[in-house]
């Protein structure tokens, strides 16, 4: 059994530093296994959030060697042998303690999104291809890794004007649902701030569920907003018909 050095963020408030731990590892171990070993043998007060250990709950999000990851999917043998592995909390959100970040802002944002509303006169029938299109968005496990890596939130701190990739996934799932009759495009443009996204695709790169967030959610929403509010021919036609 070999040994790996871990540099784990410890502390809370303004007193935070990386503490070194030496962990015996065996084949197949993931970073979360190592964190549990540290809790069990070296630091029982180490704070970490986790639940299913099967990459389906999204609880164990952290930054491993500076990259947002689910600790339960980050295999230790995938990192360079002989080099320390650094584990830190998600940087975009307020730090609580050790590896725990406060992600409650995301749940407040979720409450603001207009919910599904059945289209008037709908017979509740739709094609399989319509179901397939929105099914991808339902894979989201709300790990918030995409939120953490998004530069609008992480670097520019625009929590006041931008809802982030996770919620464009939810908005896309609602907007593209064949039975939904709610009009959210003004919300997508204004409150959600879709215009802040400049299509870096960093959110797609870190998604553990493989959701093509940029291509299948954000870009289609941008296109719908442009068609509705910025297409000159459509605006002219709306004026002719007496609509604003």
Secondary structure, DSSP 8 states (H G I E B T S, - for coil): -EEEEEEEEEEETTEEEEEEEEEEE-TT-BHHHHHHHHHHHT-TT-----S-SSSSS-TTEEEETTEEEEGGG-BGGGS-TTS-EEEE--TTSEEEETTEEE-HHHHHHHHHS----B-TT--S---HHHHHHHHGGGG-----HHHHH-HHHHTT--TTT---HHHHHHHHHHHT-TTB----HHHHHTTS-GGG-----HHHHH-TT---IIIIIIHHHHHHHHHHHT-HHHHHHHHHTT--
